Amino acid sequence: MIGLNDYRKKIFRKKDYDKHIECEKKHFKPSMYKEDLTEKTPSSLSYFLEVLMERIKEKTGCTVEEHLISEVNKRNYSTEDIRILSIGSGPAGREIKCAKKFIGNYILDCIDINEQSIKLGKQKATLENVKINFIQQDINELNLRTNQYDVVFASGSLHHMINHEHIALEVKKGMKSDGIFIVNEPVPKNGNRLFEDSKKIANELWKSVPLKYKLDCIDKKHEDQFFQELPDMDQSIDGFECIRSEDLSQVLKNNFKIKFEVSGFAFARRFFNKRFGCNYNLANPEDKAIIDRIIRLDEQYSTSMNLRPEHIFLMLEK
């Protein structure tokens, strides 16, 4: 088993792991979340994520949340409490929403390192009368009891981790023999960068996008701050954004049996992320048409040129 200290030496070298942790915590501050404790996103990005869920449902019969609810409820025949673990839950907005649809008795553990997020989640869970055990822990040092969980869930969290091998082994150890591990993650090039083939195509497409959609929504110091090329900066320098994301899929496949796998989208998300997403208005037919065109071209190029996907959904068994 590869220990966390090994990764500190291998990846961070002189960088301070604790400073990265603090940077990560500051990034996921309470103001990032909507009232339902899901992350605030531009409407164009929300639309893209809905399309992604539609693709998952087309191929597996359910969206990510529907799979979680279904896997919990179909185990309701047991006289014991169904045990569920969410890894890197943040304030657990998605988990609270799903828990309202769970049938029978359950125990839901939500692990996250951010005490601010946990505080928000506890308040919301109490208000919504949802039973959740919040656990503050560094998931890179995850330690689970053997044969404990029926369902393990990770959505938009594992790409922030560095110790994938250890996490996979701990989850496998913690799952019951008929347990299921549901994973929904972005898996771009490390640092949330574009893979080279995708980068070339994305930048060619970027040239055809009208200038008004290239305005920087994050840095508004200059009203005319436009990007001539899609930004491709390493976003893991200070925190953990996609720090080992390109390794994640293979580590999971090496350690589990695949029940379902859906992967796709090589670059489209970059056009609608928080830096550019506010430039689109879904109520505007022209904006909506451009969004749909970018999504369609991503899917066409991904298939014809076998581009490496930036997103993966997996349902895994021991």
Secondary structure as the mmCIF struct_conf table of DSSP 4:
data_model
#
loop_
_struct_conf.conf_type_id
_struct_conf.id
_struct_conf.beg_label_comp_id
_struct_conf.beg_label_asym_id
_struct_conf.beg_label_seq_id
_struct_conf.end_label_comp_id
_struct_conf.end_label_asym_id
_struct_conf.end_label_seq_id
HELX_RH_AL_P HELX_RH_AL_P1 LEU A 4 TYR A 7
HELX_RH_PI_P HELX_RH_PI_P1 ARG A 8 PHE A 12
TURN_TY1_P TURN_TY1_P1 ARG A 13 LYS A 14
BEND BEND1 LYS A 15 LYS A 15
HELX_RH_AL_P HELX_RH_AL_P2 TYR A 17 HIS A 27
BEND BEND2 PHE A 28 PHE A 28
HELX_RH_3T_P HELX_RH_3T_P1 PRO A 30 MET A 32
STRN STRN1 TYR A 33 TYR A 33
TURN_TY1_P TURN_TY1_P2 GLU A 35 ASP A 36
BEND BEND3 LEU A 37 THR A 38
STRN STRN2 GLU A 39 GLU A 39
HELX_LH_PP_P HELX_LH_PP_P1 LYS A 40 LYS A 40
HELX_RH_AL_P HELX_RH_AL_P3 SER A 43 THR A 60
BEND BEND4 GLY A 61 CYS A 62
HELX_RH_AL_P HELX_RH_AL_P4 VAL A 64 ASN A 73
TURN_TY1_P TURN_TY1_P3 LYS A 74 TYR A 77
BEND BEND5 SER A 78 GLU A 80
HELX_LH_PP_P HELX_LH_PP_P2 ASP A 81 ASP A 81
STRN STRN3 ILE A 82 ILE A 87
TURN_TY1_P TURN_TY1_P4 GLY A 88 GLY A 88
TURN_TY1_P TURN_TY1_P5 GLY A 90 PRO A 91
HELX_RH_AL_P HELX_RH_AL_P5 GLY A 93 ALA A 99
TURN_TY1_P TURN_TY1_P6 LYS A 100 LYS A 101
BEND BEND6 GLY A 104 GLY A 104
STRN STRN4 TYR A 106 ASP A 112
BEND BEND7 ILE A 113 ILE A 113
HELX_RH_AL_P HELX_RH_AL_P6 GLU A 115 GLU A 128
TURN_TY1_P TURN_TY1_P7 ASN A 129 ASN A 129
STRN STRN5 ASN A 133 GLN A 136
HELX_RH_3T_P HELX_RH_3T_P2 ILE A 139 GLU A 141
TURN_TY1_P TURN_TY1_P8 THR A 146 ASN A 147
STRN STRN6 TYR A 149 SER A 155
BEND BEND8 GLY A 156 GLY A 156
HELX_RH_3T_P HELX_RH_3T_P3 LEU A 158 HIS A 160
BEND BEND9 ILE A 162 ILE A 162
HELX_RH_AL_P HELX_RH_AL_P7 HIS A 164 GLY A 174
STRN STRN7 MET A 175 PRO A 186
STRN STRN8 LYS A 189 LYS A 189
TURN_TY1_P TURN_TY1_P9 ASN A 190 ASN A 192
STRN STRN9 ARG A 193 ARG A 193
HELX_LH_PP_P HELX_LH_PP_P3 LEU A 194 PHE A 195
HELX_RH_AL_P HELX_RH_AL_P8 GLU A 196 SER A 208
BEND BEND10 VAL A 209 VAL A 209
HELX_RH_3T_P HELX_RH_3T_P4 LEU A 211 LYS A 214
STRN STRN10 LEU A 215 LEU A 215
BEND BEND11 CYS A 217 ILE A 218
BEND BEND12 LYS A 221 HIS A 222
TURN_TY1_P TURN_TY1_P10 GLU A 223 ASP A 224
STRN STRN11 PHE A 226 PHE A 226
BEND BEND13 GLN A 228 GLU A 229
TURN_TY1_P TURN_TY1_P11 GLN A 235 SER A 236
BEND BEND14 ILE A 237 GLY A 239
TURN_TY1_P TURN_TY1_P12 GLU A 241 ARG A 244
HELX_RH_AL_P HELX_RH_AL_P9 SER A 245 ASN A 255
BEND BEND15 PHE A 256 PHE A 256
STRN STRN12 LYS A 257 GLY A 264
BEND BEND16 ALA A 266 PHE A 267
TURN_TY1_P TURN_TY1_P13 ALA A 268 ALA A 268
HELX_RH_AL_P HELX_RH_AL_P10 ARG A 269 PHE A 272
BEND BEND17 ASN A 273 ASN A 273
TURN_TY1_P TURN_TY1_P14 LYS A 274 PHE A 276
HELX_RH_3T_P HELX_RH_3T_P5 GLY A 277 ASN A 279
TURN_TY1_P TURN_TY1_P15 LEU A 282 ALA A 283
BEND BEND18 ASN A 284 ASN A 284
HELX_RH_AL_P HELX_RH_AL_P11 PRO A 285 SER A 304
TURN_TY1_P TURN_TY1_P16 MET A 305 ASN A 306
HELX_LH_PP_P HELX_LH_PP_P4 LEU A 307 PRO A 309
BEND BEND19 GLU A 310 GLU A 310
STRN STRN13 HIS A 311 GLU A 317
#
